Amino acid sequence: MKIYIKNMVCDRCCLAVGNVLKEMGLQYESISLGEIDFADHYGIKLPNSIQKRLSEALEALGFSILNDKNSQLIGEIKISCLNYLQDIENPGKKKLSEYISSTIQLEYNYLSSLFSVVEGITIEQYFIQMRVEKVKELLVYRELALKEIAFQLGYSSVAHLSGQFKKITGLTPSHFRLLKDQKLRTPLDKL
């Protein structure tokens, strides 16, 4: 049995969820982004009392259990977008729409419609927001030049990155880098 968790966006999130499960003494098979696999340890469904305690412990850390099918699909779409972003510079990479429909095994048009209705933005707009937040993160670190950031995040050019960045933030990447101490970033789990 698997349960789906909202706001798990990195390996540290998986560690935090793992710590909660250990503290509660719950057995599980694996933890991955957005998902806990309990295998057959608790049958087809977690007992309500355990699920309630787990939900409370996860909410204290900023996570939540996704109970309905649509919420689970939205969570899977967001995780697919995150995984796509992490491997975006891979040559020969599929388009985002192809990647999402192949990982979730559902038609992209259906997923796109559902996402737009529930989230109020398209999957593409959500992905652009994620990408811009990643650009912000890399700008704050000051380890890479803008050209390197553009390449790493799959932009066709620095001009494309700059245009998209300015459209979303209202600032140029250079100006943002100067203002880095003003906490203008949004964590990926808050998107």
C-alpha positions in Angstrom: 0.0 0.0 0.0 1.2 3.5 -0.9 0.2 6.8 0.5 1.0 10.1 -1.2 2.5 13.1 0.5 2.2 16.7 -0.5 5.3 19.1 -0.4 8.0 16.4 -0.6 10.5 18.1 -3.0 14.0 16.9 -2.1 16.0 14.2 -0.4 15.9 16.1 2.9 12.1 15.8 2.8 12.4 12.1 2.4 14.7 12.0 5.4 12.3 14.0 7.5 9.4 11.8 6.6 11.6 8.7 7.3 12.4 10.1 10.8 8.6 10.6 11.5 7.9 7.0 10.5 10.8 5.7 12.7 9.6 7.8 15.7 6.1 6.4 15.3 7.6 2.8 14.9 5.9 2.3 11.5 7.3 -0.2 9.1 7.7 0.8 5.5 9.3 -0.5 2.3 10.5 2.7 0.8 10.2 6.5 0.7 10.5 8.5 -2.5 9.4 12.0 -3.5 5.8 12.4 -2.7 5.3 8.7 -1.7 5.6 6.2 1.2 5.4 2.6 0.2 4.2 0.5 3.2 4.2 -2.7 1.0 2.0 -5.3 2.9 2.8 -4.2 6.4 -0.7 -2.7 7.1 -2.9 -4.4 4.5 -4.7 -2.3 1.9 -5.2 0.8 4.2 -3.5 2.3 7.2 -5.7 2.0 10.3 -7.5 5.4 10.8 -5.8 6.0 14.2 -2.4 5.5 12.7 -3.2 7.6 9.7 -4.5 10.4 11.9 -1.3 10.4 14.0 0.9 10.3 10.9 -1.0 13.1 9.3 -0.6 15.3 12.4 3.1 14.6 12.6 3.6 15.3 8.9 1.6 18.5 9.0 3.9 19.7 11.8 6.7 19.5 9.3 4.8 21.2 6.5 3.7 18.0 4.7 0.2 16.6 4.2 -1.3 13.3 3.2 -3.2 13.4 -0.2 -6.4 11.4 0.3 -8.4 11.8 -2.9 -7.4 10.6 -6.4 -7.2 14.0 -7.9 -4.9 15.4 -5.2 -2.7 12.3 -5.7 -2.5 13.0 -9.5 -1.7 16.7 -8.9 1.1 15.6 -6.5 2.4 13.1 -9.1 2.4 15.8 -11.8 4.4 18.2 -9.5 6.9 15.5 -8.7 7.2 14.7 -12.4 7.9 18.4 -13.1 10.6 18.4 -10.4 12.2 15.2 -11.7 12.1 16.6 -15.2 13.8 19.9 -14.0 16.5 18.0 -12.2 17.5 16.1 -15.4 16.6 18.9 -17.9 20.1 19.3 -19.4 20.1 15.7 -20.6 20.5 15.7 -24.4 17.7 14.0 -26.2 15.3 14.7 -23.4 11.5 14.2 -24.1 9.2 17.2 -24.0 7.7 18.0 -20.6 4.2 16.8 -21.8 5.6 13.5 -23.1 7.7 13.0 -19.9 4.7 13.6 -17.6 2.3 11.3 -19.5 4.9 8.5 -19.7 5.7 8.7 -16.0 2.1 8.9 -14.8 0.7 6.6 -17.6 -2.3 8.9 -18.4 -3.1 11.1 -21.3 -1.5 14.5 -21.0 -4.7 16.4 -22.1 -6.5 14.9 -19.1 -3.7 15.6 -16.7 -3.4 19.2 -18.0 -7.1 19.9 -17.7 -7.2 18.5 -14.2 -4.1 20.4 -13.1 -5.5 23.7 -14.5 -8.9 23.2 -12.8 -7.4 22.3 -9.4 -4.3 24.6 -9.3 -5.6 27.6 -11.4 -2.5 27.5 -13.7 -1.3 25.3 -16.5 1.3 22.6 -16.0 3.6 24.7 -18.2 3.1 27.8 -16.1 3.8 25.8 -13.0 7.0 24.4 -14.6 8.2 27.9 -15.6 7.7 29.0 -12.0 9.7 26.0 -10.7 12.5 26.8 -13.2 12.6 30.5 -12.3 12.8 29.5 -8.6 15.8 27.2 -9.5 17.4 30.1 -11.4 16.9 32.3 -8.3 18.6 29.6 -6.1 21.6 29.4 -8.5 21.9 33.2 -8.7 22.0 33.5 -4.9 24.8 30.9 -4.7 26.9 33.0 -7.1 28.8 29.9 -8.2 27.7 29.9 -11.9 27.6 32.5 -14.6 24.2 33.3 -16.2 25.3 31.4 -19.3 26.0 28.3 -17.3 22.7 28.6 -15.4 20.9 28.9 -18.8 22.6 25.7 -20.1 22.1 23.8 -16.8 18.3 24.5 -16.8 17.7 23.8 -20.5 17.1 27.3 -21.7 17.9 27.9 -25.4 19.9 31.1 -24.6 20.7 33.6 -21.9 18.1 36.0 -23.5 15.4 33.3 -23.2 16.2 32.8 -19.5 16.4 36.6 -18.8 13.1 37.2 -20.6 11.2 34.5 -18.7 12.8 35.5 -15.4 11.8 39.2 -15.9 8.3 38.2 -16.9 7.8 36.1 -13.7 9.7 38.3 -11.2 9.7 41.8 -12.7 13.5 41.9 -12.3 16.4 41.0 -14.5 18.6 38.1 -13.3 21.5 40.6 -12.7 19.3 42.9 -10.6 18.0 39.9 -8.6 21.5 38.8 -7.9 22.2 42.3 -6.4 19.1 42.0 -4.2 19.7 38.4 -3.1 19.6 39.3 0.6 16.0 40.4 0.5 14.5 36.9 0.6 12.8 37.0 -2.8 12.8 33.2 -3.3 9.9 30.9 -2.9 10.7 27.4 -1.7 9.7 24.7 -4.3 7.3 23.0 -1.9 5.3 26.3 -1.7 4.6 26.5 -5.4 
